[in-house]
């Protein structure tokens, strides 16, 4: 029931990509600039960055502008968003390095171990099944890769922590302040693999994210 309700709300509000694009420019411009700076500083040379829940593509384009060596993939459930995002990349002459696809984050049509850095901004609060999304993102993350989930500060982090723990990972939470506003309105949930311990009990645990 929750999944169906969230899907209905998302389609009602975000299926029109142009309208959402105007909205996101006002609300998320500051956090997009912050995330783009973080990604540009952390991504390996010639690496691939995945923007999970890319919306109209503003963040993906910002990252590509900052790092001309990177390839950026954007995924969003709404085809209208992806169409706007693709036009943006073409207008910026970035279509050779920035591509967008319409897909469910819980069932990514990407190969295993194919991206170096995953960023997601203001998408978590739409996830009906955070466990499935985290597992899907972890599958495509290369060994040693990083996963950063940004959202509003008040969005509960418990679902991400539980999902990460189930996959042998842990989450570090950092508050993020943008612009001149004196209070941090956003948070970053960094999902890290837990190093294996020689004393750990034997068995067949789930594959930790970004490790083999």
Z-matrix of the N, CA and C atoms (Angstrom, degrees):
N
C 1 1.455
C 2 1.531 1 111.42
N 3 1.352 2 116.12 1 -46.34
C 4 1.472 3 120.36 2 179.29
C 5 1.524 4 110.64 3 -59.89
N 6 1.353 5 116.22 4 -43.99
C 7 1.463 6 120.15 5 -178.10
C 8 1.525 7 110.82 6 -62.48
N 9 1.332 8 117.38 7 -42.90
C 10 1.457 9 121.10 8 -179.65
C 11 1.529 10 110.97 9 -66.38
N 12 1.331 11 116.82 10 -39.79
C 13 1.457 12 121.03 11 179.56
C 14 1.522 13 111.29 12 -64.27
N 15 1.344 14 116.87 13 -45.91
C 16 1.451 15 120.19 14 179.66
C 17 1.523 16 111.67 15 -63.62
N 18 1.328 17 116.06 16 -38.45
C 19 1.464 18 119.72 17 178.34
C 20 1.531 19 110.96 18 -63.42
N 21 1.333 20 116.59 19 -39.48
C 22 1.462 21 120.96 20 179.20
C 23 1.521 22 110.97 21 -64.88
N 24 1.355 23 116.48 22 -44.27
C 25 1.459 24 120.76 23 179.32
C 26 1.519 25 110.92 24 -63.22
N 27 1.329 26 115.93 25 -43.51
C 28 1.459 27 119.27 26 -178.30
C 29 1.512 28 111.49 27 -63.24
N 30 1.302 29 117.55 28 -43.16
C 31 1.462 30 119.82 29 -178.65
C 32 1.522 31 110.76 30 -68.11
N 33 1.326 32 117.44 31 -36.00
C 34 1.462 33 120.53 32 -179.18
C 35 1.519 34 111.35 33 -66.28
N 36 1.331 35 117.30 34 -37.80
C 37 1.457 36 120.72 35 -173.90
C 38 1.522 37 114.40 36 -95.51
N 39 1.342 38 118.13 37 -28.03
C 40 1.459 39 119.47 38 -167.44
C 41 1.528 40 114.13 39 -121.49
N 42 1.324 41 118.60 40 3.26
C 43 1.455 42 118.92 41 -179.03
C 44 1.525 43 111.63 42 -70.88
N 45 1.330 44 117.32 43 -24.63
C 46 1.459 45 120.95 44 178.15
C 47 1.525 46 108.31 45 -89.52
N 48 1.318 47 116.43 46 98.95
C 49 1.448 48 121.29 47 -172.67
C 50 1.512 49 114.60 48 -61.69
N 51 1.328 50 118.35 49 -39.33
C 52 1.463 51 121.40 50 -177.90
C 53 1.521 52 110.92 51 -64.62
N 54 1.334 53 117.21 52 -42.35
C 55 1.465 54 120.51 53 179.69
C 56 1.523 55 110.23 54 -64.78
N 57 1.334 56 117.02 55 -42.99
C 58 1.461 57 119.93 56 179.07
C 59 1.522 58 110.95 57 -64.77
N 60 1.316 59 116.94 58 -35.90
C 61 1.457 60 120.57 59 -178.18
C 62 1.522 61 110.53 60 -62.08
N 63 1.319 62 117.52 61 -41.33
C 64 1.462 63 120.54 62 177.60
C 65 1.529 64 110.68 63 -65.02
N 66 1.307 65 116.24 64 -38.50
C 67 1.468 66 121.84 65 -179.89
C 68 1.526 67 111.12 66 -66.85
N 69 1.318 68 116.37 67 -47.06
C 70 1.464 69 119.95 68 -174.71
C 71 1.523 70 112.23 69 -69.13
N 72 1.319 71 117.67 70 -28.88
C 73 1.462 72 120.11 71 178.10
C 74 1.518 73 110.65 72 -62.05
N 75 1.324 74 116.98 73 -37.59
C 76 1.465 75 121.00 74 -179.21
C 77 1.529 76 111.87 75 -78.54
N 78 1.316 77 117.09 76 -42.88
C 79 1.461 78 121.05 77 -170.94
C 80 1.524 79 112.81 78 -84.32
N 81 1.338 80 116.83 79 -39.92
C 82 1.453 81 120.69 80 -169.84
C 83 1.525 82 114.92 81 -111.56
N 84 1.331 83 117.98 82 8.79
C 85 1.459 84 119.64 83 -178.56
C 86 1.517 85 112.78 84 -57.16
N 87 1.328 86 117.23 85 -44.20
C 88 1.456 87 121.02 86 -178.38
C 89 1.512 88 113.54 87 -65.22
N 90 1.321 89 117.18 88 -46.35
C 91 1.470 90 119.86 89 -179.18
C 92 1.525 91 110.14 90 -69.54
N 93 1.325 92 118.25 91 -33.17
C 94 1.461 93 119.79 92 176.18
C 95 1.523 94 111.37 93 -61.80
N 96 1.329 95 116.82 94 -42.42
C 97 1.463 96 119.43 95 178.76
C 98 1.527 97 111.00 96 -64.52
N 99 1.325 98 116.45 97 -39.00
C 100 1.464 99 120.62 98 179.06
C 101 1.522 100 111.39 99 -65.46
N 102 1.333 101 116.68 100 -45.04
C 103 1.462 102 120.75 101 179.98
C 104 1.524 103 110.59 102 -65.30
N 105 1.325 104 117.19 103 -41.02
C 106 1.464 105 120.50 104 179.29
C 107 1.518 106 110.66 105 -61.54
N 108 1.329 107 117.06 106 -39.85
C 109 1.465 108 120.01 107 177.76
C 110 1.523 109 110.99 108 -65.16
N 111 1.335 110 116.94 109 -43.05
C 112 1.466 111 120.84 110 177.63
C 113 1.526 112 110.99 111 -60.02
N 114 1.332 113 115.41 112 -46.70
C 115 1.466 114 120.17 113 -177.49
C 116 1.520 115 111.07 114 -65.12
N 117 1.327 116 117.09 115 -42.28
C 118 1.466 117 120.86 116 -179.64
C 119 1.520 118 111.26 117 -62.67
N 120 1.331 119 116.92 118 -33.55
C 121 1.458 120 120.65 119 -179.15
C 122 1.531 121 112.37 120 -77.61
N 123 1.335 122 117.87 121 -25.36
C 124 1.467 123 120.91 122 -171.09
C 125 1.524 124 114.51 123 -104.11
N 126 1.315 125 118.59 124 -28.82
C 127 1.465 126 120.43 125 -173.64
C 128 1.527 127 111.09 126 -66.88
N 129 1.331 128 117.73 127 139.71
C 130 1.466 129 120.34 128 179.30
C 131 1.521 130 111.80 129 -70.84
N 132 1.305 131 116.29 130 157.50
C 133 1.458 132 121.23 131 179.48
C 134 1.531 133 110.49 132 -57.34
N 135 1.338 134 115.23 133 128.50
C 136 1.453 135 120.54 134 179.33
C 137 1.507 136 114.35 135 70.81
N 138 1.330 137 117.17 136 15.84
C 139 1.457 138 121.37 137 -174.77
C 140 1.518 139 113.75 138 -79.75
N 141 1.331 140 114.35 139 179.02
C 142 1.460 141 122.48 140 178.57
C 143 1.514 142 109.01 141 -119.18
N 144 1.332 143 115.86 142 129.30
C 145 1.455 144 122.78 143 178.72
C 146 1.525 145 108.37 144 -111.88
N 147 1.318 146 116.46 145 135.15
C 148 1.463 147 121.80 146 175.85
C 149 1.521 148 108.82 147 -108.01
N 150 1.322 149 116.15 148 124.35
C 151 1.464 150 122.18 149 172.81
C 152 1.527 151 106.80 150 -98.47
N 153 1.333 152 115.85 151 104.42
C 154 1.470 153 121.93 152 -173.68
C 155 1.524 154 109.91 153 -90.84
N 156 1.327 155 115.80 154 113.19
C 157 1.452 156 121.02 155 -172.25
C 158 1.513 157 108.79 156 82.97
N 159 1.333 158 115.51 157 55.91
C 160 1.469 159 122.09 158 -166.73
C 161 1.518 160 114.14 159 -75.66
N 162 1.340 161 118.14 160 -13.42
C 163 1.451 162 119.14 161 -177.44
C 164 1.510 163 111.70 162 58.37
N 165 1.320 164 116.26 163 -132.48
C 166 1.465 165 120.90 164 -175.63
C 167 1.521 166 113.14 165 -88.97
N 168 1.319 167 117.86 166 12.67
C 169 1.460 168 121.20 167 168.86
C 170 1.502 169 116.97 168 86.86
N 171 1.318 170 118.42 169 7.28
C 172 1.463 171 119.76 170 -177.36
C 173 1.525 172 112.00 171 -62.54
N 174 1.327 173 117.61 172 -45.07
C 175 1.464 174 120.08 173 -178.40
C 176 1.524 175 111.20 174 -66.48
N 177 1.314 176 117.47 175 -45.11
C 178 1.462 177 120.53 176 -179.42
C 179 1.523 178 111.21 177 -56.92
N 180 1.321 179 116.82 178 -42.32
C 181 1.462 180 120.93 179 179.54
C 182 1.529 181 110.95 180 -67.64
N 183 1.331 182 117.19 181 -39.46
C 184 1.465 183 120.09 182 177.34
C 185 1.528 184 111.26 183 -60.25
N 186 1.323 185 116.68 184 -43.52
C 187 1.468 186 120.36 185 179.51
C 188 1.530 187 110.31 186 -62.59
N 189 1.329 188 116.13 187 -45.10
C 190 1.465 189 119.97 188 -178.88
C 191 1.524 190 111.82 189 -64.56
N 192 1.324 191 117.34 190 -35.26
C 193 1.467 192 120.26 191 177.18
C 194 1.524 193 111.12 192 -63.72
N 195 1.320 194 116.08 193 -42.18
C 196 1.464 195 120.78 194 -176.92
C 197 1.529 196 112.40 195 -70.64
N 198 1.339 197 116.55 196 -31.00
C 199 1.467 198 120.09 197 -176.29
C 200 1.523 199 109.80 198 -130.41
N 201 1.336 200 117.80 199 92.66
C 202 1.463 201 120.86 200 -177.84
C 203 1.522 202 113.96 201 -64.17
N 204 1.340 203 118.21 202 -11.58
C 205 1.462 204 120.34 203 -179.47
C 206 1.525 205 112.79 204 -88.83
N 207 1.318 206 117.46 205 -10.24
C 208 1.468 207 120.67 206 -173.19
C 209 1.526 208 112.47 207 -89.68
N 210 1.326 209 114.44 208 151.92
C 211 1.463 210 122.22 209 166.19
C 212 1.522 211 107.34 210 -105.74
N 213 1.322 212 116.95 211 136.08
C 214 1.456 213 121.54 212 -176.44
C 215 1.524 214 108.81 213 -123.90
N 216 1.325 215 115.93 214 128.93
C 217 1.464 216 122.02 215 175.83
C 218 1.520 217 107.57 216 -112.12
N 219 1.311 218 117.35 217 133.59
C 220 1.457 219 122.53 218 175.98
C 221 1.514 220 110.14 219 -116.63
N 222 1.320 221 116.42 220 135.53
C 223 1.465 222 121.59 221 179.08
C 224 1.522 223 108.63 222 -127.09
N 225 1.326 224 115.90 223 131.96
C 226 1.458 225 120.88 224 175.48
C 227 1.521 226 109.01 225 -144.70
N 228 1.322 227 115.62 226 149.10
C 229 1.462 228 120.04 227 -178.26
C 230 1.520 229 112.00 228 -69.90
N 231 1.330 230 116.85 229 -30.64
C 232 1.457 231 120.78 230 -173.39
C 233 1.525 232 112.17 231 -92.03
N 234 1.317 233 115.84 232 122.78
C 235 1.463 234 120.53 233 -178.97
C 236 1.528 235 111.50 234 -63.96
N 237 1.334 236 117.15 235 -33.80
C 238 1.460 237 119.75 236 178.20
C 239 1.513 238 112.38 237 -61.49
N 240 1.333 239 116.34 238 -37.21
C 241 1.463 240 120.90 239 176.61
C 242 1.529 241 110.75 240 -64.35
N 243 1.317 242 115.07 241 -45.66
C 244 1.455 243 120.63 242 -176.56
C 245 1.528 244 110.82 243 -63.98
N 246 1.320 245 117.49 244 -36.64
C 247 1.454 246 120.67 245 178.46
C 248 1.529 247 111.09 246 -63.85
N 249 1.342 248 116.46 247 -43.10
C 250 1.465 249 120.22 248 177.35
C 251 1.526 250 110.23 249 -64.73
N 252 1.331 251 116.50 250 -42.64
C 253 1.465 252 121.20 251 -179.61
C 254 1.524 253 111.44 252 -61.97
N 255 1.324 254 116.81 253 -43.55
C 256 1.464 255 120.47 254 -179.61
C 257 1.529 256 111.01 255 -63.69
N 258 1.321 257 116.77 256 -39.69
C 259 1.470 258 119.64 257 176.98
C 260 1.523 259 110.73 258 -63.66
N 261 1.321 260 116.80 259 -39.00
C 262 1.466 261 120.12 260 178.74
C 263 1.528 262 110.78 261 -61.41
N 264 1.325 263 116.64 262 -45.62
C 265 1.469 264 120.01 263 179.65
C 266 1.527 265 110.88 264 -61.92
N 267 1.318 266 117.74 265 -39.17
C 268 1.460 267 120.99 266 178.83
C 269 1.531 268 110.77 267 -66.36
N 270 1.324 269 116.91 268 -43.49
C 271 1.462 270 120.90 269 179.87
C 272 1.524 271 111.95 270 -63.08
N 273 1.334 272 116.28 271 -30.26
C 274 1.455 273 121.44 272 179.80
C 275 1.536 274 112.25 273 -90.44
N 276 1.333 275 116.84 274 4.86
C 277 1.472 276 122.15 275 -177.90
C 278 1.530 277 112.03 276 58.00
N 279 1.326 278 114.67 277 39.51
C 280 1.458 279 120.58 278 -178.73
C 281 1.525 280 112.93 279 -118.04
N 282 1.321 281 117.27 280 7.91
C 283 1.457 282 120.11 281 -173.20
C 284 1.525 283 113.23 282 -62.24
N 285 1.321 284 117.86 283 -22.40
C 286 1.466 285 119.88 284 179.38
C 287 1.527 286 111.73 285 -74.54
N 288 1.333 287 117.04 286 -20.96
C 289 1.469 288 120.75 287 -178.19
C 290 1.521 289 113.83 288 -116.24
N 291 1.318 290 117.46 289 -12.76
C 292 1.462 291 121.60 290 -176.30
C 293 1.528 292 108.65 291 -125.71
N 294 1.314 293 115.95 292 114.29
C 295 1.461 294 120.80 293 -179.86
C 296 1.526 295 109.85 294 -124.81
N 297 1.329 296 115.10 295 151.12
C 298 1.464 297 121.76 296 -178.01
C 299 1.520 298 110.06 297 -128.82
N 300 1.326 299 115.65 298 144.21
C 301 1.457 300 120.94 299 176.43
C 302 1.526 301 108.98 300 -136.44
N 303 1.327 302 115.35 301 148.14
C 304 1.460 303 121.49 302 175.13
C 305 1.528 304 108.10 303 -92.45
N 306 1.327 305 116.45 304 117.97
C 307 1.461 306 120.81 305 -177.53
C 308 1.516 307 109.55 306 -163.72
N 309 1.326 308 115.18 307 163.48
C 310 1.460 309 122.95 308 176.15
C 311 1.526 310 108.23 309 -83.69
N 312 1.335 311 117.59 310 128.17
C 313 1.457 312 120.21 311 179.36
C 314 1.521 313 112.30 312 -60.76
N 315 1.318 314 117.36 313 -25.20
C 316 1.463 315 120.58 314 179.55
C 317 1.524 316 112.45 315 -77.34
N 318 1.338 317 116.83 316 -7.28
C 319 1.466 318 121.15 317 -178.63
C 320 1.528 319 108.20 318 -145.82
N 321 1.320 320 115.90 319 64.86
C 322 1.460 321 120.90 320 -173.93
C 323 1.529 322 112.28 321 -67.83
N 324 1.320 323 117.77 322 131.78
C 325 1.468 324 121.41 323 177.31
C 326 1.526 325 111.54 324 -86.07
N 327 1.324 326 116.39 325 49.83
C 328 1.462 327 122.64 326 -179.26
C 329 1.523 328 109.21 327 -124.29
N 330 1.332 329 117.11 328 151.12
C 331 1.473 330 119.81 329 -179.89
C 332 1.527 331 111.69 330 -68.00
N 333 1.310 332 115.43 331 157.39
C 334 1.460 333 120.81 332 172.29
C 335 1.524 334 109.96 333 -58.71
N 336 1.337 335 115.74 334 146.97
C 337 1.472 336 121.47 335 172.57
C 338 1.528 337 112.67 336 51.73
N 339 1.331 338 116.35 337 47.10
C 340 1.466 339 119.30 338 -173.24
C 341 1.523 340 114.31 339 -113.58
N 342 1.346 341 118.64 340 -4.84
C 343 1.465 342 120.28 341 179.59
C 344 1.531 343 109.75 342 -130.59
N 345 1.331 344 115.35 343 151.21
C 346 1.463 345 121.34 344 -177.24
C 347 1.525 346 113.09 345 -96.34
N 348 1.317 347 116.53 346 -27.96
C 349 1.462 348 121.40 347 -177.73
C 350 1.516 349 108.85 348 -145.83
N 351 1.322 350 115.46 349 133.31
C 352 1.466 351 121.50 350 175.87
C 353 1.518 352 108.19 351 -115.56
N 354 1.335 353 115.85 352 128.54
C 355 1.456 354 121.01 353 171.62
C 356 1.524 355 108.05 354 -123.47
N 357 1.313 356 115.29 355 145.97
C 358 1.459 357 121.16 356 177.11
C 359 1.518 358 107.41 357 -142.97
N 360 1.320 359 116.91 358 127.60
C 361 1.457 360 121.33 359 -173.88
C 362 1.521 361 111.31 360 -125.75
N 363 1.340 362 115.65 361 119.94
C 364 1.469 363 122.21 362 177.43
C 365 1.525 364 112.36 363 56.39
N 366 1.318 365 115.09 364 36.05
C 367 1.458 366 121.04 365 177.47
C 368 1.524 367 111.74 366 -113.83
N 369 1.323 368 116.81 367 -29.99
C 370 1.465 369 121.88 368 -175.71
C 371 1.516 370 112.87 369 -51.42
N 372 1.329 371 117.72 370 -42.23
C 373 1.465 372 119.36 371 -175.28
C 374 1.531 373 112.83 372 -68.92
N 375 1.330 374 117.06 373 -7.58
C 376 1.466 375 120.49 374 174.91
C 377 1.535 376 112.54 375 -95.54
N 378 1.330 377 118.47 376 -10.13
C 379 1.455 378 120.75 377 -173.11
C 380 1.518 379 111.08 378 -74.35
N 381 1.324 380 116.50 379 116.43
C 382 1.463 381 120.67 380 177.55
C 383 1.522 382 111.59 381 -73.03
N 384 1.328 383 117.16 382 -32.05
C 385 1.465 384 121.73 383 -179.06
C 386 1.528 385 107.96 384 -131.92
N 387 1.335 386 115.79 385 86.03
C 388 1.463 387 120.02 386 -176.93
C 389 1.519 388 111.56 387 -61.17
N 390 1.331 389 116.91 388 -34.77
C 391 1.460 390 119.89 389 -179.98
C 392 1.512 391 112.06 390 -60.81
N 393 1.334 392 116.66 391 -43.83
C 394 1.458 393 120.74 392 179.99
C 395 1.526 394 111.18 393 -66.84
N 396 1.330 395 116.94 394 -38.61
C 397 1.466 396 120.19 395 179.92
C 398 1.526 397 110.61 396 -67.01
N 399 1.333 398 117.32 397 -46.71
C 400 1.458 399 120.82 398 -179.66
C 401 1.532 400 110.39 399 -61.25
N 402 1.334 401 116.93 400 -41.38
C 403 1.465 402 119.99 401 178.65
C 404 1.520 403 110.97 402 -63.14
N 405 1.337 404 117.02 403 -41.34
C 406 1.461 405 121.31 404 -179.83
C 407 1.526 406 111.10 405 -66.32
N 408 1.327 407 116.72 406 -43.15
C 409 1.460 408 120.54 407 177.78
C 410 1.527 409 110.83 408 -64.56
N 411 1.325 410 115.96 409 -41.61
C 412 1.457 411 119.36 410 179.04
C 413 1.516 412 113.21 411 -62.39
N 414 1.310 413 116.42 412 -32.38
C 415 1.472 414 120.83 413 -179.76
C 416 1.519 415 111.66 414 -64.17
N 417 1.339 416 117.40 415 -38.50
C 418 1.468 417 119.95 416 -175.17
C 419 1.527 418 112.70 417 -88.06
N 420 1.338 419 116.88 418 -7.22
C 421 1.460 420 120.80 419 -178.31
C 422 1.524 421 110.76 420 -79.63
N 423 1.320 422 116.38 421 131.21
C 424 1.455 423 120.98 422 179.21
C 425 1.527 424 111.43 423 -71.26
N 426 1.334 425 117.88 424 156.21
C 427 1.468 426 120.29 425 174.48
C 428 1.525 427 110.48 426 -54.45
N 429 1.325 428 115.73 427 131.01
C 430 1.450 429 120.66 428 -177.78
C 431 1.515 430 114.23 429 84.02
N 432 1.338 431 117.78 430 -1.78
C 433 1.462 432 121.19 431 -179.94
C 434 1.517 433 112.01 432 -73.44
N 435 1.329 434 115.32 433 170.76
C 436 1.458 435 121.17 434 -178.32
C 437 1.522 436 110.37 435 -124.63
N 438 1.346 437 115.27 436 147.69
C 439 1.454 438 122.08 437 177.91
C 440 1.526 439 108.58 438 -127.89
N 441 1.333 440 116.38 439 119.63
C 442 1.459 441 121.87 440 -178.66
C 443 1.517 442 109.28 441 -122.15
N 444 1.325 443 116.17 442 121.30
C 445 1.461 444 122.21 443 -179.14
C 446 1.524 445 108.50 444 -112.67
N 447 1.322 446 116.07 445 113.59
C 448 1.458 447 121.98 446 179.89
C 449 1.527 448 109.64 447 -104.04
N 450 1.319 449 115.91 448 140.08
C 451 1.465 450 119.69 449 173.81
C 452 1.517 451 108.17 450 -161.76
N 453 1.319 452 115.69 451 178.36
C 454 1.449 453 119.39 452 178.48
C 455 1.527 454 110.48 453 -57.57
N 456 1.296 455 115.40 454 147.76
C 457 1.465 456 121.66 455 -175.80
C 458 1.525 457 112.83 456 -57.41
N 459 1.323 458 117.03 457 -35.51
C 460 1.465 459 120.84 458 -174.81
C 461 1.527 460 113.56 459 -83.77
N 462 1.329 461 117.60 460 -5.05
C 463 1.467 462 119.56 461 176.64
C 464 1.533 463 108.22 462 -69.05
N 465 1.332 464 118.32 463 124.28
C 466 1.476 465 120.42 464 -177.39
C 467 1.525 466 111.70 465 -59.51
N 468 1.328 467 115.11 466 135.94
C 469 1.466 468 121.01 467 179.93
C 470 1.523 469 112.33 468 -93.20
N 471 1.320 470 117.03 469 -5.15
C 472 1.459 471 120.38 470 -173.57
C 473 1.510 472 114.46 471 -59.44
N 474 1.337 473 117.12 472 -38.30
C 475 1.474 474 119.22 473 -178.09
C 476 1.526 475 110.91 474 -66.42
N 477 1.339 476 116.41 475 -36.82
C 478 1.464 477 119.64 476 178.23
C 479 1.525 478 110.17 477 -69.52
N 480 1.322 479 116.76 478 -42.14
C 481 1.468 480 120.21 479 178.90
C 482 1.526 481 110.83 480 -60.60
N 483 1.318 482 116.90 481 -44.80
C 484 1.464 483 120.38 482 -179.27
C 485 1.521 484 111.14 483 -64.72
N 486 1.327 485 116.19 484 -44.02
C 487 1.462 486 119.94 485 179.76
C 488 1.517 487 111.35 486 -63.23
N 489 1.338 488 116.41 487 -42.27
C 490 1.460 489 120.15 488 179.83
C 491 1.526 490 110.82 489 -65.34
N 492 1.316 491 116.24 490 -41.36
C 493 1.464 492 119.72 491 179.63
C 494 1.521 493 111.05 492 -62.17
N 495 1.319 494 116.67 493 -39.78
C 496 1.465 495 120.60 494 179.07
C 497 1.520 496 111.88 495 -62.24
N 498 1.330 497 116.89 496 -23.75
C 499 1.461 498 121.44 497 -178.73
C 500 1.528 499 112.29 498 -104.41
N 501 1.336 500 116.08 499 14.77
C 502 1.461 501 119.29 500 177.40
C 503 1.505 502 114.03 501 76.34
N 504 1.329 503 117.85 502 30.92
C 505 1.452 504 122.26 503 -179.42
C 506 1.517 505 109.60 504 -129.60
N 507 1.343 506 115.81 505 171.18
C 508 1.450 507 120.12 506 176.01
C 509 1.525 508 109.08 507 -134.73
N 510 1.322 509 116.11 508 167.92
C 511 1.461 510 121.89 509 -173.66
C 512 1.519 511 110.26 510 -124.15
N 513 1.321 512 116.02 511 131.00
C 514 1.467 513 122.74 512 171.34
C 515 1.526 514 108.05 513 -105.34
N 516 1.315 515 116.23 514 128.90
C 517 1.464 516 121.24 515 -178.73
C 518 1.520 517 110.38 516 -105.84
N 519 1.339 518 115.86 517 129.66
C 520 1.460 519 122.48 518 178.07
C 521 1.517 520 108.72 519 -129.01
N 522 1.336 521 116.83 520 132.92
C 523 1.459 522 120.25 521 175.61
C 524 1.522 523 109.12 522 -79.90
N 525 1.326 524 116.12 523 143.17
C 526 1.465 525 121.80 524 -174.81
C 527 1.531 526 108.98 525 -124.42
N 528 1.319 527 115.83 526 121.66
C 529 1.467 528 121.31 527 176.01
C 530 1.525 529 108.46 528 -104.58
N 531 1.307 530 116.89 529 136.60
C 532 1.455 531 120.89 530 -179.42
C 533 1.528 532 109.82 531 -125.39
N 534 1.315 533 115.75 532 150.53
C 535 1.457 534 120.69 533 176.43
C 536 1.519 535 112.46 534 62.33
N 537 1.317 536 115.95 535 -148.29
C 538 1.461 537 121.67 536 -176.48
C 539 1.518 538 112.71 537 -96.13
N 540 1.314 539 116.98 538 0.10
C 541 1.466 540 118.99 539 -178.88
C 542 1.526 541 108.81 540 -67.01
N 543 1.347 542 118.13 541 130.08
C 544 1.472 543 120.19 542 -171.76
C 545 1.526 544 115.12 543 -74.73
N 546 1.325 545 117.23 544 -11.42
C 547 1.464 546 120.84 545 -177.28
C 548 1.523 547 109.44 546 -115.93
N 549 1.324 548 116.47 547 141.83
C 550 1.464 549 120.84 548 177.14
C 551 1.525 550 109.28 549 -72.07
N 552 1.314 551 116.69 550 118.49
C 553 1.463 552 121.26 551 179.87
C 554 1.523 553 112.61 552 -94.92
N 555 1.330 554 116.38 553 -14.65
C 556 1.452 555 120.46 554 -174.94
C 557 1.530 556 110.50 555 -121.50
N 558 1.312 557 114.95 556 165.69
C 559 1.459 558 122.49 557 175.44
C 560 1.520 559 109.03 558 -133.55
N 561 1.326 560 114.79 559 154.11
C 562 1.462 561 120.13 560 172.60
C 563 1.523 562 108.11 561 -119.71
N 564 1.322 563 115.64 562 125.82
C 565 1.457 564 122.32 563 175.89
C 566 1.522 565 107.27 564 -105.23
N 567 1.320 566 116.53 565 107.01
C 568 1.466 567 122.01 566 -179.52
C 569 1.520 568 108.25 567 -95.34
N 570 1.317 569 116.50 568 118.88
C 571 1.461 570 122.39 569 -177.95
C 572 1.524 571 108.80 570 -94.85
N 573 1.326 572 116.37 571 121.14
C 574 1.455 573 122.19 572 -176.60
C 575 1.521 574 110.45 573 -121.48
N 576 1.332 575 116.90 574 143.53
C 577 1.470 576 118.96 575 172.27
C 578 1.517 577 110.72 576 -68.17
N 579 1.323 578 117.05 577 143.09
C 580 1.452 579 121.64 578 174.95
C 581 1.519 580 108.33 579 -85.83
N 582 1.342 581 118.78 580 123.15
C 583 1.472 582 119.92 581 179.60
C 584 1.523 583 110.64 582 -59.02
N 585 1.337 584 115.87 583 138.45
C 586 1.454 585 119.83 584 179.43
C 587 1.520 586 109.97 585 -70.21
N 588 1.331 587 116.21 586 146.39
C 589 1.458 588 121.77 587 -178.46
C 590 1.513 589 109.54 588 -112.46
N 591 1.339 590 118.20 589 137.04
C 592 1.460 591 120.02 590 178.73
C 593 1.519 592 112.98 591 -60.19
N 594 1.347 593 116.04 592 -24.65
C 595 1.451 594 119.46 593 -177.79
C 596 1.506 595 113.05 594 -91.86
N 597 1.352 596 116.86 595 2.50
C 598 1.457 597 119.97 596 -178.62
C 599 1.520 598 109.51 597 -65.72
N 600 1.352 599 117.39 598 146.74
C 601 1.458 600 120.09 599 179.91
C 602 1.515 601 111.89 600 -63.37
N 603 1.309 602 116.39 601 147.70
C 604 1.454 603 120.58 602 -179.85
C 605 1.511 604 110.00 603 -73.28
N 606 1.315 605 115.97 604 163.15
C 607 1.455 606 120.89 605 -179.41
C 608 1.496 607 109.47 606 150.26
N 609 1.325 608 116.58 607 -160.91
C 610 1.459 609 121.43 608 179.15
C 611 1.510 610 108.64 609 -128.27
N 612 1.355 611 117.51 610 79.79
C 613 1.449 612 120.34 611 -178.83
C 614 1.523 613 111.32 612 -72.79
N 615 1.344 614 114.36 613 163.53
C 616 1.460 615 118.59 614 174.55
C 617 1.514 616 109.77 615 -63.11
N 618 1.327 617 116.65 616 150.68
C 619 1.461 618 120.60 617 -179.89
C 620 1.525 619 109.89 618 -65.71
N 621 1.337 620 119.12 619 121.78
C 622 1.462 621 120.35 620 176.32
C 623 1.518 622 110.67 621 -64.38
N 624 1.312 623 116.98 622 150.53
C 625 1.443 624 121.20 623 -178.54
C 626 1.520 625 111.50 624 -64.43
N 627 1.315 626 115.99 625 136.29
C 628 1.447 627 121.24 626 175.41
C 629 1.520 628 113.93 627 67.96
N 630 1.331 629 118.75 628 15.73
C 631 1.456 630 121.33 629 177.79
C 632 1.509 631 109.02 630 -136.39
N 633 1.311 632 115.92 631 169.51
C 634 1.460 633 121.36 632 175.89
C 635 1.515 634 108.93 633 -129.06
